[in-house]
Amino acid sequence: MTPVLRDSHNRVIRDLRISVTDRCNYRCFYCMPKEAMEWRPRAEILSYEEIIRLAEVFVSFGIDKLRVTGGEPMIRRDVEGLVARLASLPGVGDLAMTTNAHFLADRARGLKEAGLRRITISLDSLTPDRFALMTGRSDLPRVMAGIDAAVEAGLFPVKVNCVVIRGINDDQAPDFAAMAREKGLHVRFIEFMPLDNGKVWRREMVVSGEELRERIASVYPLERVAAESPAETARRWCFADGAPGEVGFINPVTQPFCGHCSRIRLTADGMIRTCLFSTVEHDIKSLLRAGASRDDLVSFILATIAKKEERHHINDRDFVQPLRTMSCIGG
């Protein structure tokens, strides 16, 4: 029987993030440059057949949570077909997608019918001017329409991820909480991490999750929601008055959760990343394209998981930022 994926720190890996493209139609400054990027040639990107073959191996290890990411995954042609194939793999209990929602209004129902369980939407501002500042685009109404379509399609819970940067959008936290209450959303506030293309990250730009929680609670009193598992990354809170929706705080800088990390990442060009902040990658694509057997892939994955880092080093003086930014790694 294929063994469970357990790293050298005794953490069981249950969550695979699958990036299907490094391309995106937005230019969030903490993720991508405004100028043209050098995309990976299409020949270097994993085919859907290759993704399915690798996903089947990962799932056979007991991984039961899959998330399709990018870049922007809906740029990839017929991503609904990939979703349907992933959903059909025996053992997959949860299948989600992270998207900027630009294309979602017309595709939410089709994704649900293909087998997608949940969706997470990246949205960092609720005002057109700051949305344009942060994304380089003026498409806020399209994103809001996509959120409504996801709710209507039943992709519950619909999550909204907001990367918070001091002096840019941190004042909008109560407005996001109001939206969560109005639409029944799960809003997640994410601390600004050093994964930006322009290398502008500074610690003083980080707004801690605890600070944001206090700001929101002063407007909408909150009650703590118990974690569903130790590997859950968000500290979750519901509204004390019983309003729908909830808010959560993902605090990798001020409250790291590495000790319970259950994630592994597969990049669009076929590299396994054992940590979001890894400075090394593990090339499974070359092995796959060289005609590797299933046993070869199993051995490679086991050896790679054994190298998973104990923790990230954001708070260390000698921290080295990864060469690849979030759009290339996969969310």
C-alpha positions, 0 to 999 in steps of 0.5 A, a space after each residue: 500500500 502506498 504510504 501516507 505523505 509525512 515529512 521529516 517533522 511528522 506533519 502529514 501532507 493533505 493539501 495540494 495546490 496545483 497551479 495551471 498557469 503563470 499568466 494573469 490579466 491583472 497586475 497586483 503590485 505585490 504579485 506581478 510587475 506592471 510591465 510585460 512579463 516573460 511568461 513560461 513558453 507553453 511547452 514548459 507548462 504541464 498539460 492537463 494529462 500530466 497534471 492528472 497523472 501527478 494528481 492521481 499519485 498525490 491523492 493516492 498518498 491520502 491527499 484529499 484537498 486539491 486547489 486549482 490556482 494560477 496566475 489566473 486559472 480561468 485564462 487556461 483553456 477549458 479549465 472546467 474540463 480539468 476540474 471535472 477530471 480532478 473531481 472524479 479522482 477517488 479520494 478527493 474530498 475537497 476541490 477548490 479554486 483561487 481566482 481574481 473573478 474577472 471571468 467568474 460571472 459567466 462561469 461559476 455555474 459551469 465550474 460548480 457543475 464540473 465538480 468544484 466545491 468551493 472558490 476563493 476570490 482575491 479582492 484587495 479593495 472595495 473602491 474603484 480607485 484603490 482597486 485600480 491602484 492595486 491591480 492595475 485594472 478598472 474591473 471592480 464591477 466584474 469582480 463583484 458580479 463574479 462574487 454574486 455569481 459564485 454565491 448563486 451557484 452554491 460554491 459555498 463557502 465563497 471566500 474572499 482573500 484580501 492582502 492588507 497593506 498599511 496606508 493603502 487598504 487597511 482602512 477598508 477592513 470594516 467595509 469588507 466585514 460589512 460585505 461579509 455580513 451582507 452576502 454571507 461571505 467568508 472574508 480572509 485578511 492576509 498579512 502582506 508577505 515578502 513575495 512581491 515582484 518589486 521587492 518593496 516589502 517592508 515590515 512597517 507595511 504589515 498590518 497584523 491580523 490582531 490589529 485588524 480584528 480589533 478594528 473590525 470588532 469595534 464596529 461589529 463585535 466578534 466571536 471566535 470560531 473553533 478551528 476545523 483542524 490544526 492545519 487551518 491557516 485562518 483564525 476565524 471569527 463570526 459576528 456576535 449578533 448572528 449575522 451571516 458570514 465570517 472574517 478570518 485572519 491569516 497571519 504568516 508574519 506575526 503568528 506563523 503556523 508552520 508547525 501544522 503545515 499540511 500543504 505542498 505546491 505543484 507549479 504550472 511548469 512542473 516544480 514541486 515547492 515544499 514551502 511558499 518561501 522555498 528557495 529551491 524547487 524540485 523538478 518532477 516534470 523532467 522525470 515525468 517527461 522522461 517516461 518515469 514509471 509510477 514507482 519512480 514518481 512515488 519515490 521522487 515525491 517521498 524524497 521531496 516531501 522529506 525535504 520540506 522545511 520546518 518553517 519559513 524564515 520571514 522573521 530571520 535577519 538573514 531571510 532570503 526572498 524567493 526568486 519567484 513571485 506569487 503568480 509563478 508559485 501558485 496561491 
